[in-house]
């Protein structure tokens, strides 16, 4: 505590300069976090499809149709494909009736759609939650179907709703600004886009005009009553071939797919383009971050070194009073620590403000544990680098000579 009191007096003595340093450090950490969060956002969307794209050969196909793409249309495609073929889509289940008059689970300015994902995709997807937990791709122990709801829907967490498919329970509520699997509502490969990110779009429940939605497992809604529900299949298809499908069969299947839609790209192209898109923002911003680190670190190190040299006289007096140079070094370290603690608090405040102002939605950011770890790593590196020069100054200074010089 005694070191902190002396360090505080040193901090206040150069208050304006220290405040500028605090702002610079906080701005650097916030910038780094935004870049990392943007990468996290892309990584979060890529992960559910990573194994499918890397472990299997396949192609992406777009079915360009003026009419809604129905289950019957999808069945016709399946019947004409040979071999071990899996079709991955994001389908929409629409309620035609309000099955529980007292509930608004299916209504919010009209109907609320179920967005149905393949079970293994849903189990690996982890969009940020405002409350609750992520849903299971299987029935829970009570035999209920678990779903996650977007914001903008009048539903209660953990409330059970009775539907034609069985009991549905909302186990999680997404944050207001999130991503929505696009289903049939968007052409995922527009503008020659070949990455997996075309299968998602930003969604803000406060401003979106497409309405709220529920996320669930496609396999659990297979027995939807056709009289009360309408299933619209995704026009963006991922056709995955098993390892035992020969090249000849793949070629034949691809030729058939060209007759019903547009063969956009194969899985290897999707992996390459997805990773390229994930890394682009990071690589573009990395030089700026490195330059910012050098500038801020130079200013911080210079400030601490100059402050140390000016305090050598005082440190000499401290030495006469029983202090040792290692104690003086602790005082310098405490002074730098105050700067970094205040910078950390300002950084947290800045990130919270960004979230309150909905910047996460605007820049497509997702803050995760690696944001905290990298921020701590950057600050620890800058802290250590900033005290190396002052440490050298103290170690090379003789307390006797310092006292003699000041006495003269």
C-alpha positions as CSV (number, residue, x, y, z in Angstrom):
1,X,0.0,0.0,0.0
2,X,2.9,2.4,0.8
3,X,4.2,2.0,-2.8
4,X,0.8,2.8,-4.2
5,X,0.5,6.0,-2.2
6,X,3.9,7.3,-3.5
7,X,3.0,6.1,-7.0
8,X,-0.3,7.9,-6.8
9,X,1.5,11.2,-6.0
10,X,3.7,10.6,-9.0
11,X,0.7,9.9,-11.1
12,X,-1.1,13.1,-10.0
13,X,2.0,15.1,-10.6
14,X,1.8,14.4,-14.3
15,X,-2.0,14.0,-14.5
16,X,-2.7,15.4,-17.9
17,X,0.1,13.3,-19.6
18,X,-1.1,10.2,-17.8
19,X,-4.7,10.8,-18.8
20,X,-3.6,11.0,-22.4
21,X,-1.7,7.7,-22.0
22,X,-4.7,6.1,-20.4
23,X,-7.0,7.1,-23.3
24,X,-4.4,5.9,-25.9
25,X,-4.0,2.5,-24.2
26,X,-7.8,2.1,-23.9
27,X,-8.3,3.0,-27.5
28,X,-5.7,0.5,-28.5
29,X,-7.3,-2.3,-26.5
30,X,-10.8,-1.5,-27.8
31,X,-9.5,-1.5,-31.4
32,X,-7.8,-4.9,-30.8
33,X,-11.0,-6.2,-29.2
34,X,-13.2,-5.1,-32.1
35,X,-10.9,-6.8,-34.6
36,X,-10.8,-10.0,-32.5
37,X,-14.6,-9.9,-32.0
38,X,-15.2,-9.6,-35.7
39,X,-13.1,-12.6,-36.3
40,X,-14.9,-14.5,-33.5
41,X,-18.2,-13.6,-35.2
42,X,-17.1,-15.3,-38.4
43,X,-15.6,-18.2,-36.6
44,X,-18.8,-18.8,-34.6
45,X,-20.8,-19.1,-37.9
46,X,-18.2,-21.3,-39.6
47,X,-17.8,-23.8,-36.8
48,X,-21.1,-25.7,-37.3
49,X,-20.2,-26.4,-40.9
50,X,-16.5,-27.0,-40.5
51,X,-16.6,-30.8,-40.2
52,X,-19.1,-31.1,-43.1
53,X,-17.0,-29.0,-45.4
54,X,-13.6,-30.5,-44.4
55,X,-14.4,-34.2,-44.0
56,X,-16.7,-34.7,-47.0
57,X,-16.7,-33.9,-50.7
58,X,-19.6,-32.0,-52.0
59,X,-21.1,-29.0,-53.8
60,X,-23.2,-26.0,-53.1
61,X,-26.3,-25.7,-55.2
62,X,-28.9,-22.9,-55.6
63,X,-32.4,-23.8,-56.7
64,X,-33.8,-20.8,-58.6
65,X,-37.5,-21.1,-58.5
66,X,-40.4,-18.7,-58.8
67,X,-42.5,-20.9,-56.5
68,X,-41.7,-21.9,-52.9
69,X,-39.4,-24.8,-52.8
70,X,-41.4,-27.6,-51.0
71,X,-40.7,-30.9,-49.4
72,X,-42.1,-32.6,-52.5
73,X,-39.5,-30.8,-54.6
74,X,-36.8,-31.8,-52.2
75,X,-37.9,-35.4,-52.3
76,X,-37.7,-35.4,-56.1
77,X,-34.1,-34.3,-55.9
78,X,-33.2,-36.9,-53.4
79,X,-34.7,-39.7,-55.6
80,X,-32.6,-38.6,-58.5
81,X,-29.3,-38.5,-56.7
82,X,-27.3,-41.7,-56.5
83,X,-25.1,-43.1,-53.8
84,X,-24.5,-42.0,-50.2
85,X,-25.7,-38.4,-50.5
86,X,-26.7,-36.0,-47.7
87,X,-28.5,-32.7,-48.3
88,X,-27.9,-29.9,-45.7
89,X,-30.4,-27.1,-45.7
90,X,-32.0,-24.5,-43.5
91,X,-35.8,-24.9,-43.7
92,X,-38.7,-22.8,-42.5
93,X,-41.7,-24.1,-40.7
94,X,-44.7,-21.7,-40.7
95,X,-47.7,-21.9,-38.4
96,X,-51.0,-21.6,-40.3
97,X,-53.1,-21.4,-37.1
98,X,-52.6,-20.1,-33.6
99,X,-52.7,-23.4,-31.7
100,X,-52.9,-21.8,-28.2
101,X,-55.1,-18.6,-28.1
102,X,-53.6,-17.4,-24.9
103,X,-50.1,-17.5,-26.2
104,X,-48.2,-15.3,-28.6
105,X,-45.5,-17.9,-29.2
106,X,-46.4,-18.0,-32.9
107,X,-47.5,-14.5,-33.3
108,X,-45.7,-11.1,-33.3
109,X,-47.0,-8.8,-35.9
110,X,-48.2,-11.9,-37.7
111,X,-46.7,-15.4,-37.6
112,X,-43.4,-16.3,-36.1
113,X,-41.4,-18.8,-38.2
114,X,-39.5,-21.8,-37.0
115,X,-36.0,-21.9,-38.6
116,X,-35.0,-25.6,-38.7
117,X,-31.4,-26.6,-38.9
118,X,-29.8,-30.0,-39.3
119,X,-29.2,-31.6,-35.9
120,X,-25.4,-31.6,-36.0
121,X,-25.3,-28.0,-37.3
122,X,-27.7,-26.9,-34.5
123,X,-25.7,-28.7,-31.8
124,X,-22.5,-26.9,-32.8
125,X,-24.0,-23.4,-33.4
126,X,-23.7,-21.1,-30.4
127,X,-25.2,-17.7,-31.1
128,X,-24.9,-15.3,-28.1
129,X,-27.8,-15.7,-25.5
130,X,-29.4,-13.0,-23.5
131,X,-30.9,-15.6,-21.1
132,X,-31.2,-19.3,-20.7
133,X,-29.1,-21.9,-22.6
134,X,-28.7,-23.4,-26.0
135,X,-31.3,-25.9,-27.2
136,X,-30.7,-29.6,-27.7
137,X,-31.1,-31.3,-31.1
138,X,-32.9,-34.2,-29.3
139,X,-36.0,-34.4,-27.1
140,X,-35.4,-33.6,-23.5
141,X,-36.1,-35.9,-20.6
142,X,-39.7,-34.8,-20.6
143,X,-40.1,-35.6,-24.2
144,X,-40.3,-31.9,-25.2
145,X,-38.9,-30.1,-28.2
146,X,-36.4,-27.4,-27.2
147,X,-36.1,-24.2,-29.2
148,X,-34.2,-20.9,-28.9
149,X,-36.2,-17.7,-29.6
150,X,-35.0,-14.4,-31.0
151,X,-35.7,-11.1,-29.4
152,X,-39.0,-9.4,-30.4
153,X,-41.2,-12.3,-29.5
154,X,-43.7,-12.5,-26.6
155,X,-42.6,-15.7,-25.0
156,X,-41.5,-16.8,-21.6
157,X,-38.3,-18.6,-20.8
158,X,-38.8,-22.3,-19.9
159,X,-42.5,-22.1,-20.6
160,X,-44.0,-25.2,-22.3
161,X,-46.3,-24.6,-25.4
162,X,-48.6,-27.3,-26.7
163,X,-48.5,-27.7,-30.5
164,X,-49.4,-30.2,-33.1
165,X,-45.9,-31.5,-33.1
166,X,-45.8,-32.0,-29.3
167,X,-44.7,-29.9,-26.4
168,X,-42.3,-27.1,-27.3
169,X,-40.2,-25.3,-24.6
170,X,-38.2,-22.2,-25.1
171,X,-34.9,-22.8,-23.3
172,X,-33.0,-19.7,-24.5
173,X,-33.4,-16.2,-25.7
174,X,-31.0,-14.7,-28.2
175,X,-29.5,-11.3,-27.8
176,X,-31.3,-8.5,-29.7
177,X,-28.5,-8.2,-32.2
178,X,-27.5,-11.5,-33.6
179,X,-27.4,-13.6,-36.8
180,X,-30.3,-15.4,-38.5
181,X,-29.9,-18.5,-40.6
182,X,-31.4,-17.3,-43.9
183,X,-33.4,-20.3,-45.0
184,X,-35.4,-19.7,-48.2
185,X,-35.3,-15.9,-47.7
186,X,-32.0,-15.1,-49.4
187,X,-29.7,-16.1,-52.2
188,X,-26.7,-17.1,-50.2
189,X,-24.3,-17.0,-53.2
190,X,-25.1,-13.6,-54.5
191,X,-22.3,-11.6,-56.2
192,X,-20.3,-14.8,-56.7
193,X,-20.0,-15.3,-53.0
194,X,-18.7,-18.8,-52.2
195,X,-18.2,-18.7,-48.4
196,X,-20.4,-20.3,-45.8
197,X,-21.4,-16.8,-44.4
198,X,-24.0,-16.3,-47.1
199,X,-26.2,-18.7,-45.2
200,X,-26.5,-16.2,-42.4
201,X,-27.5,-12.5,-42.2
202,X,-27.4,-10.0,-39.3
203,X,-30.6,-9.6,-37.4
204,X,-31.6,-6.9,-34.9
205,X,-35.0,-7.5,-33.3
206,X,-35.4,-3.8,-32.6
207,X,-35.3,-2.7,-36.3
208,X,-35.8,-5.9,-38.4
209,X,-38.8,-6.0,-40.6
210,X,-38.7,-9.8,-41.2
211,X,-40.1,-10.6,-37.7
212,X,-39.0,-12.8,-34.9
213,X,-38.0,-16.5,-35.2
214,X,-37.4,-19.7,-33.3
215,X,-34.4,-22.0,-33.9
216,X,-34.9,-25.8,-33.6
217,X,-33.8,-29.1,-34.9
218,X,-35.2,-30.2,-38.2
219,X,-35.5,-33.9,-37.2
220,X,-37.8,-33.0,-34.2
221,X,-40.3,-31.3,-36.5
222,X,-40.5,-34.1,-39.1
223,X,-44.1,-34.9,-38.1
224,X,-45.6,-31.5,-38.6
225,X,-49.3,-31.6,-39.4
226,X,-49.6,-30.4,-43.0
227,X,-53.1,-29.0,-42.3
228,X,-51.8,-26.5,-39.7
229,X,-48.2,-26.0,-40.8
230,X,-46.4,-25.1,-44.0
231,X,-42.8,-26.3,-44.6
232,X,-40.7,-24.3,-47.1
233,X,-37.4,-25.8,-47.9
234,X,-34.1,-23.9,-48.4
235,X,-33.2,-23.1,-51.9
236,X,-29.5,-23.1,-50.9
237,X,-28.4,-26.7,-50.7
238,X,-25.2,-28.3,-49.5
239,X,-24.8,-31.6,-51.2
240,X,-22.4,-33.8,-49.2
241,X,-21.1,-37.1,-50.7
242,X,-20.1,-40.0,-48.6
243,X,-16.6,-41.5,-48.8
244,X,-17.8,-44.5,-50.8
245,X,-19.3,-42.4,-53.6
246,X,-17.2,-42.8,-56.8
247,X,-16.1,-39.9,-58.9
248,X,-18.3,-41.2,-61.7
249,X,-21.4,-41.1,-59.5
250,X,-20.4,-37.6,-58.2
251,X,-20.1,-36.4,-61.8
252,X,-23.4,-37.9,-62.8
253,X,-25.1,-36.3,-59.7
254,X,-23.6,-32.9,-60.5
255,X,-24.8,-33.1,-64.1
256,X,-28.3,-33.7,-62.8
257,X,-28.1,-30.9,-60.2
258,X,-27.2,-28.5,-63.1
259,X,-30.6,-29.3,-64.6
260,X,-32.5,-28.3,-61.5
261,X,-30.4,-25.4,-60.2
262,X,-27.0,-23.6,-60.3
263,X,-23.9,-25.5,-59.3
264,X,-22.2,-22.7,-57.3
265,X,-19.0,-24.2,-56.0
266,X,-17.5,-27.3,-54.3
267,X,-16.8,-27.7,-50.6
268,X,-13.0,-27.0,-51.0
269,X,-13.8,-23.6,-52.6
270,X,-16.2,-22.9,-49.7
271,X,-13.5,-23.7,-47.1
272,X,-11.0,-21.6,-48.9
273,X,-13.3,-18.6,-49.3
274,X,-14.7,-18.9,-45.8
275,X,-11.2,-18.9,-44.2
276,X,-10.1,-16.0,-46.5
277,X,-13.1,-14.0,-45.4
278,X,-12.4,-14.8,-41.7
279,X,-8.8,-13.7,-42.0
280,X,-9.3,-10.6,-44.3
281,X,-10.4,-8.2,-41.6
282,X,-7.8,-9.5,-39.2
283,X,-5.0,-9.0,-41.7
284,X,-6.2,-5.6,-42.8
285,X,-6.3,-4.3,-39.3
286,X,-3.1,-6.0,-38.0
287,X,-0.6,-3.4,-39.3
288,X,-2.7,-0.6,-37.8
289,X,-2.7,-2.4,-34.4
290,X,1.0,-3.0,-34.5
291,X,1.8,0.6,-35.4
292,X,-0.6,1.7,-32.5
293,X,1.2,-0.6,-30.1
294,X,4.6,0.8,-31.1
295,X,3.4,4.4,-30.8
296,X,1.6,3.9,-27.4
297,X,4.4,1.8,-26.0
298,X,7.0,4.4,-27.0
299,X,5.1,7.1,-25.3
300,X,4.5,5.1,-22.2
301,X,8.1,3.9,-21.9
302,X,9.5,7.4,-22.5
303,X,7.1,8.9,-20.0
304,X,8.0,6.3,-17.3
305,X,11.8,6.6,-18.0
306,X,11.7,10.5,-17.8
307,X,9.6,10.3,-14.7
308,X,12.1,7.8,-13.2
309,X,15.1,10.1,-14.0
310,X,13.4,13.1,-12.5
311,X,12.6,11.1,-9.4
312,X,16.2,9.8,-8.9
313,X,16.8,12.6,-6.3
314,X,13.8,11.6,-4.3
315,X,14.8,7.9,-4.6
316,X,18.2,8.9,-3.2
317,X,16.4,10.4,-0.2
318,X,14.3,7.3,0.1
319,X,17.5,5.3,0.1
320,X,18.8,7.3,3.1
321,X,15.5,6.5,4.9
322,X,16.0,2.8,4.5
323,X,14.6,2.2,1.0
324,X,16.5,0.0,-1.5
325,X,16.6,0.3,-5.3
326,X,14.3,-2.7,-5.5
327,X,11.7,-0.7,-3.4
328,X,12.1,2.2,-5.8
329,X,11.5,-0.1,-8.7
330,X,8.3,-1.3,-7.0
331,X,7.2,2.4,-6.8
332,X,7.8,2.8,-10.5
333,X,5.9,-0.4,-11.2
334,X,3.0,0.7,-9.1
335,X,2.8,4.0,-11.0
336,X,2.6,2.1,-14.3
337,X,0.1,-0.3,-12.8
338,X,-2.2,2.6,-11.9
339,X,-2.1,3.7,-15.6
340,X,-3.0,0.2,-16.8
341,X,-5.8,-0.4,-14.3
342,X,-7.5,2.9,-15.3
343,X,-7.0,2.0,-18.9
344,X,-8.6,-1.4,-18.3
345,X,-11.6,0.2,-16.6
346,X,-12.0,2.7,-19.5
347,X,-11.7,-0.2,-22.0
348,X,-14.5,-2.1,-20.3
349,X,-16.7,1.0,-20.2
350,X,-16.0,1.6,-23.9
351,X,-17.0,-1.9,-24.9
352,X,-20.1,-1.8,-22.7
353,X,-21.1,1.5,-24.4
354,X,-20.6,-0.1,-27.8
355,X,-23.0,-2.9,-26.8
356,X,-25.6,-0.5,-25.5
357,X,-25.4,1.5,-28.7
358,X,-25.8,-1.6,-30.8
359,X,-22.4,-1.3,-32.4
360,X,-22.0,-5.1,-32.1
361,X,-24.7,-5.5,-34.7
362,X,-23.3,-2.8,-37.0
363,X,-19.8,-4.3,-37.1
364,X,-20.7,-7.9,-36.7
365,X,-18.8,-8.5,-33.5
366,X,-18.9,-11.3,-31.0
367,X,-17.0,-10.9,-27.7
368,X,-15.7,-14.1,-26.2
369,X,-13.1,-15.4,-23.7
370,X,-10.3,-14.9,-26.2
371,X,-11.0,-11.1,-26.1
372,X,-10.2,-11.1,-22.4
373,X,-7.1,-13.3,-22.7
374,X,-5.6,-11.3,-25.6
375,X,-6.4,-8.0,-23.9
376,X,-4.6,-9.2,-20.8
377,X,-1.7,-10.4,-22.9
378,X,-1.3,-7.1,-24.7
379,X,-1.5,-5.1,-21.5
380,X,1.0,-7.5,-19.7
381,X,3.4,-7.2,-22.6
382,X,3.2,-3.4,-22.6
383,X,3.5,-3.3,-18.8
384,X,6.7,-5.3,-18.9
385,X,8.2,-3.4,-21.8
386,X,7.4,-0.1,-20.2
387,X,9.4,-0.8,-17.0
388,X,12.5,-2.4,-18.6
389,X,14.1,1.0,-19.3
390,X,13.3,2.5,-15.8
391,X,14.6,-0.7,-14.2
392,X,17.9,-0.2,-16.1
393,X,18.1,3.4,-15.0
394,X,17.6,2.5,-11.4
395,X,20.1,-0.4,-11.5
396,X,22.8,1.8,-13.1
397,X,22.4,4.6,-10.6
398,X,24.5,4.8,-7.4
399,X,22.6,6.1,-4.4
400,X,25.8,7.6,-3.0
401,X,26.7,9.5,-6.2
402,X,23.1,10.6,-6.5
403,X,23.1,12.1,-3.0
404,X,26.6,13.8,-3.6
405,X,25.4,15.3,-6.9
406,X,22.3,16.8,-5.3
407,X,24.3,18.0,-2.3
408,X,26.7,19.9,-4.6
